[in-house]
């Protein structure tokens, strides 16, 4: 640990303030000497992306020892922390996780874990999102407790600490923890250490790890969503990027830069077509 002023981490998630992932991460961070402020949702807020709450007041509760929970969504917790609770004591890093389940490929767009990290990034703070994988076969077991995921929460937290320390020791004297506008997305597979093949730094896949299907209930007329695998875990070679690496048994660390602007050549080709077709008389 770098022995200067205590490194301050704002910790949040989308599984709720009492979820095993965030409790494990807080414990490991503190045992490694970090100062940790927890501001997390009061209950589960998965798949809420960067949505924020504006049409009602938010209930905020302090539990002591630097832990708060907010009756709102992950992006709300980050904004309330940065603009209210920690306004005079800003964090050095915003960490979102450990999520109970992977965040890979197109799933990043919907993830509340990623959304919380992204909202921090867009407000000028370095951010890291951390997720632990799941085994598809354990999703079919009853009760669905995902023991393999629970077993890797502490190793995932310890790995995250090593990432943070690597960033701290390697940054230039006047540089930031991460390049401006870039965050990290870490996914730790639900495997024992001896089965993990190593660490890879893949691009985010254009595929789905988990898909949504919908069933219409004939009695009520309700549409019922359900999750199902979007990949074949027995054929990881058919996938790409972070999804493939995760299925093969690697820890993945992917730099992510959210943005709306396409490369200039792609934007230019579209604008040329529009300019050729449209005119104002």
N, C-alpha and C positions, 0 to 999 in steps of 0.2 A: 504494500500500500504506500502511495506517495504521502509523505508525512508533512503536509503543509496544512492550511486551514481545512477543516472537514468538508469533504465533497458532498454537496447537497443534492439529493435525488427526490424528485416528485414521482411517486409511484401510484399508478391507477390501473384499471382493467375494465373489462365489460362483463365479467362473470359475477360481480358484486364484491363488496368489501370484505366479506367473510369467506370467500371462496378459497379452496386450498392452494391454488396457484399463487395468489397475491400474498397470502400469509407466509408461504414458503419463501417467496422472493424477498419479502420484508425481513424475515429472520436471517437469511443468508447475507443480504446486503449489510445489515447491522453487525453481523458477526465479522464481516470484512472491514469494518470501520467506517462505513458510510453513514452520513446523517440522512434519515429517510422521513419524508412527509408523505403520508398516505391520504389521498382524496379520491374516493372511488364511489361508484354507484351503490345505492342502498340494496339493490337486488340485481338479478341478471338482466343485462341489456345487450345481449348478443345480436349481431347483424343489424346494428343501428348506424353504422358508418360514422359520418360526421354530423349527424342530425343534432340540432339543439332545441331546447325547450323555451318557448317564448310566450305561451298563452296561459300560463299559470305560475304562481309563486313556487319556489323550490324549498323543500324542507332540508335543512342542513343540521347534522348532529355531530358533536365532537365526542369522541370516545376516550380521549386522553392519549398520552404518549405519541402525539403528533399524528393521530389517526382521525379522519373525518369521513363521514359518508353523506352523500347527497341523493335525494330522491329525484334522480334525473339520469341522463344518458352520459356515456363516457366523454364525449366532447364537452358537455356541460361541466363535468368535474374538472377538466383541465382548465377551462376558461375561468371558472369560479376560483380555482386554486391560484392561477396566475394573476387574476385581476382583483382578488379580494383577500383570500386567506393568506397567501404568500406575497402579497403586493410589495411589502417592504423587505422581503427575505426571499428573493427569487432563486429557483433551483439552478444547478449547473447542468442538469440533465433531466429530461422527462422519460420515464420508463413505463411502458404499458404491458402488463402481463403478470404472471405467466398465464396465457390463455389455455383453457382446457380443450384442446383440439387444435389442429394445424391451421395456419393462415397462409395459403399458397395460391399461386396462379390468379385467376380472375376473382377468386374469393376475397382478395384484398379490397376490392371495391365496396363490399358489403360489411366487412368486419368492423365491429366496434373497437376492437383492440387496435387495429390499424388506424381507425378514425381518430382515436384519442392521440396517438403519436403524431398523426398528420396535422391535427389542429395545433399541437405544440410547435411543430416544425413551421407552420405558416405564421406563427406568432414569434418566430425568431429564436426558438430554443432547440438545441440538439435533442434528438428523440430516437428511441429504440423500442421496437415492438418484439415481444418474445412469446412463442407458443410452443406447447408440447403436443406431440402427435398422438394419434389414436390408432388402435388396431381394429380393422373392420370386423374381425371375428368376435371381438369383445362387444361390439354393438348389438350382436345377436344374442348375447347372454342375458339371463335374468338372475338377480337384478343387474341393471346396467351401471356398473361402478367403474369400469375401465381401470383395472388394477395396474396395467402396464403404464398408463399415463400417470397415475399417482406415484408410481415408483421412480419416474424420471424427473419429477418436479425439482427435487433438490439438485441433482446433477445439472439440470438445465439452468437453475439459478447460479450455480457455481461457474458454469461455462460463461454465463452472461457477465459475471464479475471479471472473468479473465479478459473478455472483450473490452469492458470499460477500462480496465487497467492498461490494456494494449493501446487504446486510443489516447489515454492520458499521457503515457510515457513517450508516445511517438509523435505527438503533435508538435509543430514548430512553436518557437517561443511566443510569437504573437498570433498564432493561429487558433482556430476554434477546435472543439472536440471532433467535429465532423465538418465537411465542406458545407457552405451555405446551401440550404434547400435540399440536402440529402439526409435521409434517415436510414436506419438499418432494420431489416426484418429477419429475425432469427427463428428458425424452427428446429426443435430438438426431437428426434424420432423416439417413439415409445419402445425402446430397445435397451437391453442391458449393455453396459459399457463394452463388453467383449464382442458384441455383435455390431457395434457402430463402426463404419468403415473409415471415418475421418470427417474432415470439415471441407465443404465446398462453398464457392461464392458464385452461385448461378444467377442468371437473369430470371426475372419473374415469368412464369409460363403463361401462355395464352389459353391454357386449358383449365378445366374444373377439377378440383380434388373431390368435392362433394356437390351434388346436384339437388335441385328441388323438384319434386313431382306433386301433382294435385289430384285429389280424389273428391268427387261430388257425392255427398251423403244424400241418398234418395229420400230419407225420412225428413230431414230438416232443410235440405237444399243448400247447406253450408258447403263451402269448398275447403277441404282439409289439406294443408301442406304436409309433406313428409320429406325427410332427407334420404338420399341413397348415394352409393359410391359413384363418382363420375369417372373413375379410372378402374383398371384391372390391376390390383396389387401384385398379381402373379406375372404381369408382363410390363414391368417398369420401362423396358426399352422402347415401348410405344409412345411414351410421354416425352416431355421436353423440360428444360429449365429446372426451376426449383421443385416442381412436382416429381419429375423423374429422380432427381437426386435424393429427395426425401423418401420415396418408395424404395430406393436401392439401399437405404440405411445410412445416409450421410446427415450430419448436422449441416444445415444451410444458413448462410449469412448473406443476405442479398441487399446491396445498396438500392434504395428506392428514391426517386425524385418525382414527386407528384407535380403535375402541371397540365395546362390545357392547350398549350400551343404546340402544334405539330412542327416537324422540321420545315425549314423555309421552302425547300423544293416541293414538298407535298402540299403545303398551303398555297404556294404559287400556282401549281397546276390546277387546283380547284378554282382559284380566283380568276385565272385566265379564262377558264371555261365560262364562268359566270359573266365576266366582262364581255366575252364574245357574244353571249346570248341576250344579255339584258341591256337596256338603254332607257333613259328617262327623256321623254319628249318634252 
